[in-house]
Amino acid sequence: MAALIGQDETCVDVYRLVISEPRWGLTEIAGELHVEEAAVRGCLDKLAELSMLYPTKDATDVAPISPEVGLAAHIHRRETEIHSQQLELAAMRAATAELTAIYASQRGRHNNVGLEQLEGVNEVRARLSELARHATTEILAFMPGGAQSPEALEASRPLDEQTLAAGVRLRTIYLDSVRNDRATTEYARWLAELGGEIRTMPSLPLRMLIADRSVALLPVSPEDTRAGAVILRAPGVVTALLALFEMVWERATPLHGRSRPSAGAPSEQEIELLRLLQKGHTDEVAARKLGLSLRTTRRMMSGISHRLGARSRFETGVLAERAGWL
């Protein structure tokens, strides 16, 4: 019975005294049990709620009710509540099983060709984090888009630190434009101290991450990161992407190891700008691929033309080829 009254032995003793000493009031019961009268009143109220006593304002002439009768309704209510909770838990288990099946189906769709499609920025970020956390040997990454925001860099610190601490090799290639960003260069210096390797290139073909040389994550559209991404596991495709990374890595320059070009000679970034414009890209597209502002890109092009003594974009291209820059 104590369990039904909230594990309160005092209330059990009060009930016993009400039965054995029907003429006792609050004072006598409290004195017998060495408790405050308020505690006795609380027990009487609780017993009344359980239909074990008739409600009363005074303990005198309290009429007890048999537990077999009084507690029957309470037990029935508790059984109904427990049954309802069991039904709710069963429904939750069924819903969990259904959602798990949907998740597995979505994660594994197109698995026959080693491809998994991700939709939306949040899903892509979640899978990027998952791939990084589960990597055991190496993570390779192309990071176009220019300098990273201080907030993004700070958010990357815990995962990068955990990855390197686990003995995973981390190689990342950024755009040359990040060299002019203090937050990115400081982050790169911190990462290098932990064992990370960072190099830069004037431009990169696309954003890419390869984990453990067996799984790659690429954007669906290099021009629109909101379009989602795909995860590739097909060995032939991953091997080709690894070859692309290694080729770019060999050409890339360590972030803190670049030598300055000789006087009058173009930088790699300037040469890449000329190549992009030669391919017919607009200034806006060239700026985006270089990770630079449109204003900076046009100022760079103006400087190239001035050094070559050219009076037009066309003439700049011709003289750049003659100079062996292209």
Solvent accessible surface area in square Angstrom, and as a share of the most:
residue,aa,sasa,rsa
1,M,79,0.35
2,A,19,0.15
3,A,73,0.57
4,L,59,0.29
5,I,2,0.01
6,G,57,0.55
7,Q,136,0.60
8,D,45,0.23
9,E,104,0.47
10,T,40,0.23
11,C,1,0.00
12,V,10,0.06
13,D,45,0.23
14,V,0,0.00
15,Y,12,0.04
16,R,144,0.52
17,L,25,0.13
18,V,7,0.04
19,I,93,0.47
20,S,72,0.46
21,E,64,0.29
22,P,74,0.47
23,R,203,0.74
24,W,70,0.25
25,G,11,0.10
26,L,36,0.18
27,T,89,0.52
28,E,85,0.38
29,I,2,0.01
30,A,6,0.05
31,G,47,0.45
32,E,93,0.42
33,L,40,0.20
34,H,167,0.75
35,V,48,0.28
36,E,132,0.59
37,E,78,0.35
38,A,80,0.62
39,A,45,0.35
40,V,0,0.00
41,R,59,0.21
42,G,36,0.34
43,C,5,0.03
44,L,5,0.02
45,D,65,0.34
46,K,73,0.31
47,L,0,0.00
48,A,26,0.20
49,E,129,0.58
50,L,13,0.06
51,S,50,0.32
52,M,0,0.00
53,L,4,0.02
54,Y,129,0.49
55,P,111,0.70
56,T,51,0.29
57,K,197,0.83
58,D,73,0.38
59,A,3,0.02
60,T,64,0.37
61,D,113,0.58
62,V,8,0.05
63,A,40,0.31
64,P,54,0.34
65,I,38,0.19
66,S,56,0.36
67,P,51,0.32
68,E,149,0.67
69,V,103,0.59
70,G,3,0.03
71,L,12,0.06
72,A,52,0.41
73,A,52,0.40
74,H,32,0.14
75,I,78,0.39
76,H,118,0.53
77,R,118,0.43
78,R,104,0.38
79,E,101,0.45
80,T,77,0.45
81,E,82,0.37
82,I,76,0.39
83,H,105,0.47
84,S,61,0.40
85,Q,103,0.46
86,Q,105,0.47
87,L,104,0.52
88,E,105,0.47
89,L,85,0.42
90,A,52,0.40
91,A,62,0.48
92,M,111,0.50
93,R,162,0.59
94,A,63,0.49
95,A,46,0.36
96,T,83,0.48
97,A,64,0.49
98,E,109,0.49
99,L,116,0.58
100,T,80,0.46
101,A,62,0.48
102,I,85,0.43
103,Y,125,0.47
104,A,62,0.48
105,S,67,0.43
106,Q,86,0.38
107,R,59,0.22
108,G,32,0.31
109,R,57,0.21
110,H,91,0.41
111,N,97,0.50
112,N,137,0.70
113,V,92,0.53
114,G,12,0.11
115,L,49,0.24
116,E,5,0.02
117,Q,61,0.27
118,L,1,0.00
119,E,109,0.49
120,G,33,0.32
121,V,51,0.29
122,N,119,0.61
123,E,68,0.31
124,V,21,0.12
125,R,159,0.58
126,A,62,0.48
127,R,11,0.04
128,L,53,0.26
129,S,34,0.22
130,E,48,0.22
131,L,17,0.09
132,A,12,0.09
133,R,129,0.47
134,H,128,0.57
135,A,10,0.08
136,T,97,0.57
137,T,83,0.48
138,E,14,0.06
139,I,6,0.03
140,L,1,0.01
141,A,8,0.06
142,F,0,0.00
143,M,46,0.20
144,P,23,0.14
145,G,53,0.51
146,G,1,0.01
147,A,48,0.37
148,Q,36,0.16
149,S,53,0.35
150,P,84,0.53
151,E,127,0.57
152,A,44,0.34
153,L,12,0.06
154,E,105,0.47
155,A,79,0.61
156,S,46,0.29
157,R,64,0.23
158,P,86,0.54
159,L,32,0.16
160,D,28,0.14
161,E,86,0.38
162,Q,90,0.40
163,T,7,0.04
164,L,23,0.12
165,A,88,0.68
166,A,74,0.57
167,G,62,0.59
168,V,4,0.02
169,R,108,0.39
170,L,13,0.07
171,R,11,0.04
172,T,10,0.06
173,I,0,0.00
174,Y,13,0.05
175,L,0,0.00
176,D,8,0.04
177,S,9,0.06
178,V,0,0.00
179,R,39,0.14
180,N,126,0.65
181,D,40,0.21
182,R,191,0.70
183,A,30,0.23
184,T,2,0.01
185,T,22,0.13
186,E,75,0.34
187,Y,6,0.02
188,A,2,0.02
189,R,117,0.43
190,W,54,0.19
191,L,4,0.02
192,A,55,0.43
193,E,135,0.60
194,L,73,0.36
195,G,45,0.44
196,G,6,0.05
197,E,55,0.25
198,I,17,0.09
199,R,57,0.21
200,T,1,0.00
201,M,10,0.04
202,P,8,0.05
203,S,21,0.14
204,L,13,0.07
205,P,71,0.45
206,L,32,0.16
207,R,82,0.30
208,M,3,0.02
209,L,23,0.11
210,I,0,0.00
211,A,3,0.02
212,D,41,0.21
213,R,112,0.41
214,S,61,0.39
215,V,16,0.09
216,A,0,0.00
217,L,11,0.05
218,L,20,0.10
219,P,20,0.12
220,V,74,0.43
221,S,33,0.21
222,P,80,0.50
223,E,106,0.47
224,D,53,0.27
225,T,80,0.46
226,R,183,0.67
227,A,46,0.36
228,G,1,0.01
229,A,2,0.02
230,V,27,0.16
231,I,0,0.00
232,L,20,0.10
233,R,97,0.35
234,A,26,0.20
235,P,110,0.69
236,G,58,0.56
237,V,66,0.38
238,V,4,0.02
239,T,86,0.50
240,A,62,0.48
241,L,23,0.11
242,L,19,0.09
243,A,63,0.49
244,L,48,0.24
245,F,0,0.00
246,E,50,0.23
247,M,109,0.49
248,V,8,0.05
249,W,10,0.03
250,E,133,0.60
251,R,136,0.50
252,A,7,0.06
253,T,23,0.14
254,P,63,0.39
255,L,10,0.05
256,H,105,0.47
257,G,50,0.48
258,R,122,0.44
259,S,96,0.62
260,R,228,0.83
261,P,71,0.44
262,S,82,0.53
263,A,110,0.85
264,G,52,0.50
265,A,37,0.29
266,P,17,0.11
267,S,30,0.19
268,E,92,0.41
269,Q,23,0.10
270,E,24,0.11
271,I,34,0.17
272,E,22,0.10
273,L,0,0.00
274,L,6,0.03
275,R,98,0.36
276,L,8,0.04
277,L,34,0.17
278,Q,103,0.46
279,K,150,0.64
280,G,63,0.60
281,H,61,0.27
282,T,77,0.45
283,D,20,0.10
284,E,85,0.38
285,V,36,0.21
286,A,0,0.00
287,A,4,0.03
288,R,128,0.47
289,K,58,0.24
290,L,0,0.00
291,G,21,0.21
292,L,29,0.14
293,S,63,0.41
294,L,58,0.29
295,R,190,0.69
296,T,41,0.24
297,T,1,0.01
298,R,114,0.42
299,R,141,0.52
300,M,31,0.14
301,M,8,0.03
302,S,70,0.45
303,G,30,0.29
304,I,0,0.00
305,S,20,0.13
306,H,155,0.69
307,R,100,0.37
308,L,34,0.17
309,G,53,0.51
310,A,15,0.11
311,R,218,0.80
312,S,56,0.36
313,R,116,0.42
314,F,163,0.68
315,E,47,0.21
316,T,0,0.00
317,G,25,0.24
318,V,47,0.27
319,L,39,0.19
320,A,0,0.00
321,E,90,0.40
322,R,187,0.68
323,A,55,0.43
324,G,59,0.57
325,W,38,0.13
326,L,63,0.32
